[in-house]
Amino acid sequence: MYHKTLSYRVFTVFNTCSLLALSLICIIPLLHVLAVSLSAKSAADANLVALWPVNFTLEAYNKTISNPIFLNSIWVSVKRTVLGTGLTLLLAFLAAYPLSKEESAFKGRTVYAWIFVFTMIFNGGLVPFYTVIRELGLVDNFWVLVLPGAVNVWLTILLLNFFRGVPKELEEAALIDGAGHLRTLFSIYLPVSLPAIATLALFSMVFHWNSWFDGLLYLSKPQDYPLATYLQTVIIAKDMSSMSINPQEMELLSQKTINAAQIFIGALPILLVYPFLQKFFVKGLVLGSVKE
């Protein structure tokens, strides 16, 4: 019979309280934003809203959803996230496979690996990068949101380390049966890498969905902005021209409630996707990190 010691019980209580406090720190701001978005103008402007709506109303959501620029920014973000995540995973998958091999199997593997790592440490700077983007004709082009960050070295290294933990016997059996490297990659490595791919997909989705600076830098038309860039211009820069609110609506709507509604809608997609990938998250990070 295992008896829990006093120190173990103290640690368990302390650990539970710490995790509960961290959870509340993450949840309370979101609940506050939701409550403000569902509250009346007078209560929101007077800062009377805490975690529960005051004078419940959906006017802020009605105005937000009826704004064509806001809806288009969501569509741009959805396209960017889907295409960017798919392209990033494909390139990471194709790059991690050869880099996971030993030097004897892939000559020059170390050199190529250091080239990848070098790009994580050094870059040409913002002005040269913008010049390259402009010369490629990507300014005011949707693909400027996808192509510059298509090769994510950090995700490639995570997948590389996972591939190193895959038993070599699986690959050897496939090669004996006559499979080439591409067949081995997609028939052997892909099925066993689903937890790692789900983790990488989550990282990439969050990056693309929340990225705002590239849209502000390379796109000049508000109707081409992704959602994060649109929210930055409306909430941080306080440019309300794209909201097209008339004086009559200002009597019922508050800038605080509209901003809160937009923030909550912007966070909602990731909140809905994350629970489905959560079961792969920890497993995908630790698998392949320890070799037996």
N, C-alpha and C positions, 0 to 999 in steps of 0.2 A: 504494500500500500504506500503510495507516494503522498507525503505530507508536505503541504506548502509552507515554507518558512515565512517568518515575519517580513524579512527583506523582500521576498518575492511578492507578497501581498502589497507591500508599500509601493513597489515598482509597478505592479499592475494598476493600482489606483491612480498613481501619478501619470502613468502612460495613458490611461483611459481619459483622465481629465484633460491632459494636454491635447489629445486628438480631438476631444469634444470641443475644446476651446478653438482649435484651428478650424474645425468644421463650421462653427458658428461665425468665425471671422469671415469665412468664404460665403456663407449663406445669407447672413444678415444684410449685407449691402444689396444683394440681388432682391431680397424681399422688400427692402426699402424702395428700390427703384420701381418694382412692380406696384407697390402701394401708392407711390406718387403718381404713376401713370394712370391709375384708376380713380384718382381723387379729383375733386372739383378745383377750379382755378383759385378760389379764395383760400382754401385750405393749403394748397401747394405753395402759393405765394407767401402765406403767413408762416410757413415752416411748421405747420401743425400735424404733418403726416409722419408717422413713425414706421410701424410694420403692418399697419392695417389701413385700408383706404378710408378717407373721410369724405362723406357725400359721394358715394360711388357713382361713377359715370364712365362711359366708353367713348366720349367725344374725342379724346386724344388719339385713340386707336382708329376711330373713323376717319379723322383728318389725315393721319399718317398713312393708312392703307389707300386712301383716295389720291395720294400724291404720286403722280406718274414717275417723277424723277427718283423717288425713294424706291418704288417697285422695280424700276429699271436697274438701280444700283444693287438690289438683291439679286436680280437675274445675272448681272455681270459677276457678282461674287460667287454665285453658284457655278457659272461656267468656269470661272477661274479656278475655283476649288476642285471641281471634278477633273478638268483637263490638267491642271498643274499637279494634282496629286497622282493621277494616272501616269503622267510623263515622268515625274520624279521617281516613282516606284519602279517603272520600267528601266530607266537609266541606272538607278541604284542597283537593281537586280542584275543587270548585264555587267556592271562594273565590279560589283562585289564578288562575283563568281571567279573570274580569273585572279583577282587580287587575293583571294583566300587560298590559292594554291601555294605549294612550297616553291622555293627558288629552283629546285631541280625540275619541277614540272612546268614552270613558266619563267623562262629566262628574262631577267630584267625586272622581275616582279617588284623588288625593293625600290628600284628607281621610280617606277610608275607610282608606287604607293607614296613615296615622298613628294612626288609632284602633286598628288591630291592633297596631302597634308599641307604643303607649302601654300596652296590657295586659301586654306583656312586661316593662316597666320598673316599673310601679306596680300595686299590688293593695290590696285593702281590709284585709288582715291575716287572721290565723287565726280570731279570735273572730267578726268579721262574716261571714266565709266559712262558718263552722260554723253561725251563726244562719240564713243563707240556706238551707243544706242541710237544717237541721231544719224550717224553715218550708215547704219544698217536700216534706216527708215522705219524704226519702231516707235518713234515719238507719235503720240495720238493714235496708237494702234493697240488693239486689245492684247495682242501677243506679247507686248512689253511687260504685261503682268505675269506671264507664264514662262517665257523662254529664259530670261536672265537667271532665274533661280531654279532652273530645271534640274541641274546637277547639284544635289545637296551632299556635300562631302561627309558631313557628320552622320547622316542617315546611311550613307554608303559604308562607313566604318562600322556602324552598329550591325548592319547586315553582314558585313565581312566577318566580324567576330562570331556571328551566329552560324555562318556557313562552316567555319572552322570546327564547330562542335558537331556537325553532321557526320555520322560514322562513314569512314572511307569505304567500308565494305559495300555500302549501297551504290556508290559511284563505280566501284570496281566491277560489281555484278552487272551494272548497266553497260559498261564498256565491253565486258566479255560477251554480252548478248548482241553487240554490234551497234549500240547507240552512240551517236556523236555527242559532242559537248552541248549543243543546243538541246538535243533530245533529253540528255541527262539533266540539264538545267531546269527544263520545264516539266519533265515527267518525274524527276526524283526530288530535286531541291525545292521546287515550288510547293508541292503538297506538304512537305514537312516544315516549311517555313511560314505557314499561315499565321501562327502567333506573332512572329517577328514582323511580318508584312502588315498585320493589323496595327501593331504598335507604331510602325513607321508611317502608316496611312494616317493615324490619328495626329501624329506630330505635324505631318505635312498639311493636313486639313486645317489645323489650328493656325499654322503659319500663314497660309493663303487667305483664310477667312479674316484674320485680324490685321493683316498687313495693310497699311494706309499710306506710307511715305512714298512708295514707288508710284502709286496712282496720282498723288499730288504733284510729284516731280515730272512725270512723263506725259500726263494727260491734262489738257487745257479746258475741256468741256465738262461741265458738271454732270451732264447726262451720260458720260462715259465712265464716271467714277465707280469703283467698287464700293460696297456698303461701308467699309471701314473708313475710306477716304471721305465719303459723303458725310458720315457722322462727325469726322474731324472738322470739316468745314462748317457744319451747322452748330455743333456743340462747343468745340474748342475755339474756333475762329469766330463763332457767332454770326455766320453769314446766313441770314434767314431768307434771302432772296429766292431760294429754290423751294421754300415752303408755300409761297403764294397764299398767305393768310390775309383775308380782308378785315377791315375794321369791325364788322359785325361779329366775325368769328373770334376776334380778340377778346370780346366780352365774355365768351364761354371758355376759351382756351388759354392756357398759360404756357409760356415757353418751357417751364420746368416739366409740366405734364407731357408735352409733346416730345421733349428730349428724352424723358424717362421711357416713354412708349417706344421710341426708336431704339434706345439702348437695349431694352428688354427683347424686342423683336430681333435685333442683331445678335444677341447672345443665345437666343432660343435654338437655332439649328445645331450648334455644337452641344448644347445641353441635351438635345434629343438623340444625337448620334453617339455621344460618349458612353451611355450605359450599355449599348450593344457591343462596344469594343473593349469595355473595361475588363472583361474576363480574360482577354488576351494580353492586357497591358503589362502586368507584372511578369507573367510567364514569358512574354516576348522579350523583356529586358534581361532576364536572368538566364534563359536558355542559351547555352553555348558559352557562357561566361566562365564555367568551370568544366574542365575536362577530367574525365575519370582515368 
